[in-house]
Structures are given as structure tokens and as C-alpha cells.
């Protein structure tokens, strides 16, 4: 927004009402000639690979942080899998055992980080 001299305000107001439209979804002021493009690029509904319908402009954020099919890394073996499969995988993966080089005992992978404190 710019400051408009009082003398020009009426002319400016008429110009805006003829040429500018407020988007009913995001409240941005859009030139009327660009509203169709704005709606198609920002607000058209698309379907994510997870099946959720979402505004096109929100899809990237959804795919990165909310989609149940977004890629996720196992904290124990660094394999990449879908986020909605991660919990079951980590329960199984963390329950595997590895032999400790210090005490020779088999330690669950989920306990390996803490084990050096109690080893021996």
C-alpha cells in the first residue's frame, strides 16, 4: 500500500474498484485480469499421493511436514520409508541386538546410545 494524496484519493478508489478484486480465499488484492490465474495457481484443489484433497499452494508444505507418505529416516538404520510405516519399523528395528565390543553382551539397538554409560 502507498500513501495517496487526498486530492487523488477518489480517482484512486474508482480505479481500484474497477481493476482490483479481493480474493475470497486469501484476501489478497489481485488485478481482475489475473484473478483466474491466481485461483488456478493458488487455490485449485489437487489430490496428494496420500489421497488428501488440498489447495495447490499448500501442497508443498503438506508433502514436507504433514503427509503420512512423506519420506522419513529410521533413527536406527537410516533406511528411508514412508512416515506412516516408521513407527512399526522402528519398534522392530530397535529391538534387534548387536554385540557390545566392551562387555560382549548383546544389546538392543534402541539401547546402544545409552549402553556406554552402564557398560561393564
Secondary structure, 3 states (H helix, E strand, C coil): CCCCCHHHHHHHHHHHHHHEEECCCCCCEEEHHHHHHHHHHHHCEEECCCCCEEEHHHHHHHHHHCCCCCEEECCCCCCEEEHHHHHHHHHHHHCCEEECCCCCCEEEHHHHHHHHHHCC
